[in-house]
């Protein structure tokens, strides 16, 4: 039995060796075959790692590249943090008021948080101290006027809501146990609807925050009364804690680097005068240079700041209505301070000055539109009126800058003296247009011979399809439009000449019918009319420029009204007051010195 098993195992081993030998022979024949350039199968040499060789190699490559990857990541993170902090530093340096406001906000919150950290106030106030912190967050604003406005609205709303909630709660209790919840629910419904309607009333828009505070406080006190049964204590605690929070916020905002809304409004209006004056001068200079601008500026349509210097100048004056309104409403709440030491200072008059200045700026916007118009006057025609146009723009800009300096320095000027220069400039421009108006009208033979031949005229793109055709002896011949020619594309010119020669050399020869003659005459007339309109566009620009100068009368009038209401002084009075103060100080010094010598 054992022998049989050994023989069977030996036979199986021999069969396995034969199979292995046949397989190796097959691989050898496939490698030596002349029909195959390369072996189909090539056994990989075995290594000590076996099937783990490839993952092991990947791990080694990853470990080897890890330092370089970490170095790149560190450099990118360092660059990102550097650029981030550099941006913050640049913004803080450019607008220090924002940095000051952030510092003051942190200081106010820290002082309010002392009510929780210290044991003595926390033992009295308890968990209600959170209302003081919330009041600081809600009330604390950028300027003192805004902080006073919100503080007043929050305090008045809380007090009125507390009184009304206590009164209605007591009346609801008198109605009995059954009707008590019904009366409370009905009271909340009626009060909520009436207060919300009053909040949406246009004349009470200033007190919107007070109405919101009223609704919140009234609802909380009514809930506390219904569930806890002690509404008076809740109302008193809430009102006192809100007063504490408002006092902390107002004290920090008033005594630590104060930011006044009135000063910001004053400087903002004066700066708008300067920017509009710059836009007016740049617009006229670009027009006289013949600058070609993009016809469809998408950034300007979207109200974004573009690279156009004219648009940059007047943009702030156009979009400043809401800012002026908010600053004026906050400045009314501020006490007398700095240069504005009068009670009931006319802050709302600044808003009127800004509105009239925007009315003048609209004409500057129309002038800017002439620079982007499709129909432009030729440059030599513009230069004929260069002196008058530039004089009106310079004098108008001088008026705007004078008004801006008057507002900034709180000085009063003579309106007639301010407008004298621009009025004379407008008269000279009107006289020049009257005497040279024939230059803006295209005659039958074109413009005068003094105009150079290489002058190009920009008209509507559809006019580039047509060429001037003269009728001569019953035939059409090609010719120039006039000495101020239209710029043609090469393909349009070839196509037009091809049509003309086809008419001249057609076989058999045929006369031109009346229909073709009428059609070409209409095209010729259309070209001539629109060419004249291109030159007349100079009249449009000059008229708009004179409109800017005429609207300056309203600006001067409203600034003079502000000077009267705010008690601005003439420059001579300021000089006299300064001189008197200086002389008085000198006399006092002399007296003091004499007393010491004695």
Buried (B, 14 or more C-beta within 10 A) or exposed (E): EEEEEEEEEEEEEEEEEEEEEEEEEEBEEEEEEEEEEEEEEEEEEEEEEEEEEEEEEEEEEEEEEEEEEEEEEEEEEEEEEEEEEEEEEEEBEEEEEEBBBEEBBEBBBEBBBEBBEEEEBBEEBEEBBBBBBBBBBBBBBBBBBBBBBBBBBBBBBBBBBBBBBBEBBEEBBEEEEEEBEEBBEEBBEEBBEEBEEEBEEEEEEEBBBBBBBBBEBBBBBBBBBBEEEEBBEBBEBBBBBBBBBBBBBBEBBBEEEBBBBBBBBBEBBBBBBBBBBBBBBBBBBBBBEEEEEEEEBEEBEEEEEBEBEBBBBBBBBBEBEEBBBBBBBBBBBBEEBEEBEEEEBBBBBBBBBBBBBBEBBBBBBBBBEBBBBEBBBBBBBBEBBEBBBBBBBBBBBBBBBBBBBBBBBBBBBEBEEBBEBBBEBBEBBBEBBEEEEEBBEBEEEBBEEEBEEEBEBBBEEEBBEBBBBEEEEEEBEBEEBBBBBBEBEEEEEEEBEEBBEEBEEEEEEEEBEEEEBEEBEEBBEEBBEBBBBBBBBBBBBBBBBBBBBBBBBEBBEBBBBBBEBBEBBEEEEBEEEEEEEEEEEEEEEEEEEEEEEE
